[in-house]
Amino acid sequence: MAFKTGKNQKHKINDKFGIATFSEKLFCDGVINCVNDGLINKTSRSLANYIVSSEVVRSMQRYELLTNTAETVGKSRIIFGSGDHLGPLQEQNDTSRKLREMVEVVSIAQRINEINGSGEMYAYMATLTRPNTAKGKLKDTFTNARSRVSKLVKSLADGVSRGGSVAKFSDKSILV
């Protein structure tokens, strides 16, 4: 799992790593509390994994962090987490993997573009997010999100058919 501090040097790699492991501990503690309160069900094996992860993720005496000399980028050789696909450490790991895949795809596209001599190439990446949903409003929220995504996909498809020019959205609710 990789960690990066950014250019402002406000935080060091150890700070980022500490925040990530603390978030994982809070996540595991939250799952354990929900199981104990009867809000969710987990198998005994799964619950044991959360309990162990909650204790181990912050209490290991030493983690091996491989860093560059400026300590702006680092990678942990081993890390203990719950392994839950919604856990903070797993989410960070999945995001890192997806970003590496995207960089590889763009690199291949650039190389094909160079071979074909097609001129300059532009690539855009969008991350679609939405706010949390109020209790009882899940169906309305998904209907609204589906409508927005449909409009976005239609606009992108129209842009491709016009040779790369995307028209402005007439419905500003897509961008909200």
Salt bridges, closest charged atoms under 4 A:
ASP29 OD2 - LYS25 NZ 3.12
GLU64 OE1 - ARG77 NE 3.08
ASP84 OD1 - HIS85 ND1 3.66
ASP94 OD1 - ARG97 NH2 3.99
GLU101 OE2 - ARG97 NH1 3.19
GLU114 OE1 - ARG111 NH1 3.18
ASP158 OD2 - LYS154 NZ 3.02
ASP171 OD2 - LYS151 NZ 2.29
